[in-house]
Amino acid sequence: MSIEINAIFKTYGTQKALNNICFSVKKGEILGFLGPNGAGKSTLLKILTGYLQPDAGTVFVNGIDVSTAPLEAKKNTGYLPEHNPLYKDMYVKEYLGFQAAVYQLPNTAVQEAIEKVGLAAEAHKKIHQLSKGYQQRVGLAAAIIHDPAVLILDEPTTGLDPNQLVEIRQLLTELSANKTILFSTHILQEVAALCNRVVILNKGEIVADTTLAALKKHQQQSIEVTFDYKIEEQFIQKIPDLASFKNTYDTTWLLTFTSEKDMRPVVFDFAQENGLKILELNTKNNNLEQLFKEFTA
């Protein structure tokens, strides 16, 4: 495993920031690490990168114990914090040259990192002259300049416009070919676009650890249907795969299904079999953000 987190506990005063956190990440995997603000995500990332010590538990990066061999673990870790800590009065090449010197790398490492993240056309500029998207690329270049096995990214797409989002997604997908990426965010659309597995943290505890495909299976499909006359609940209950129902107004019902298939034909068949006419029908499928709310409510 590239990342192994075993029974991590962390308390601030009387508040439990992390309570028995356990999960692992395989090589080449992009893991979406999710949770609302205050869930403990940043605390765990700081422990994972060696900036904080846990009260109990162990963390391994590429087989290296972060507590007992922090420098060796950091050699295998690339970290982009939520607030990208750039020296904005420095030139791009100058800043990355400084980063390379920290790792005692040759100058060729700077140009390689610039090319990997698509910064060649901007490398002659000062960092403050760059757009938010390109500044994020500088942060990513600094995180990968030493060719780490593991990338830890804390909210890397915050504040980016739609075009920049697409560019950063493509870049992370390319980087994942030979690296393990832990991608922390509270935006589920980003997870859907990038990740194949998610761990959801809430109030310091893991409330879900599953593949994205399995998570999507829990999506509920809602259909609002208006019939030509009012019917009783016992007839509505005959509809297959019906998870819940509500008579919202007169002849209008809100039907919720757990099935992945499109349930509109089933509702049409039900109406025909019971001599009903459908006057109006609208689908209201729950999206991933709503599922996130369910896990963290």
C-alpha positions, 0 to 999 in steps of 0.5 A: 500500500502507498498510504496506510493509516491505522487507528489515528486519534487526535484531540484538541482539548476536549474536542476529538478531531479524529477518532480511530481513523483507518484506511489505506490507498493502493499505488496508482489510485486516486482517492477522494477524501471528503468531508464538511468544514471542520470534519478533521480532513486538514488535521489528518492531512497534516498528520499524514505529511508529518506536520502534526503528530497523532495522539495514537496510531500510525501512518505509513507512506510508501512503507515508511513510518511518518513518525519514526522516519519523517524526512524519509517519508517526506521524500516520498510525499508531495503536498499541495496545501489548501492555501498554496504557499507561494513566494509570489514576488519570485519568478516561476523558475526561481521559485522551483529552483529553490524547491529543487535545492531543498531536495538537493536536485539537479537543475534539470528537475526544474524544467522537467516539473515545468513541462509536466504541469504545462508551465513552459509558456509562463516560466519566465513570469513572476508568480503574482502575474499568473492566473489562479489556475497557473499558480495552482500549477506552480504549486503542483510543480513544487509538489512533484519536483522530487518525483514523489510516490504519493501526492497529497492535495488539499482543495487544489481546485478551489477558486478555479474557473470552469476552464481551469478546472478542466485543465487541472483535472486532466493534469491530475489524471496524467500524474496518477499514471504512476503516483498515488493521489489523495485528493481532499475536497468537499465538492463531490463533482470534482470527485466524480470527475477524478476519483474511483474511490471515496472516503468520507469523514464527518465529525472526526470519524469515517462514515463511508469508504467505498468506490465511486461506482458503489456510491452512485448506486445509492443515488435516489431517483425522484419522480413527481407525477400528476394523475387525472384523479386522486388515488389511494395510498394502497394503489401507489404502493403497488409501484415496483422499487418504490422507496417512499412516496408523498401526496404533495398536492391533490392528485400529485405524488412525489415518488422516490426509487432506489433503482438505477434504471429509469423508472418513468416507464414503470410509472407509465405502465402503472398508470395504464394498468390502473386506468389512470392518465398522467397529466404531468411527470418530472424527474428530480434525480438526487445528485452526488452533493445531496448524497454527501449531505446524507452521509454528513447530516 
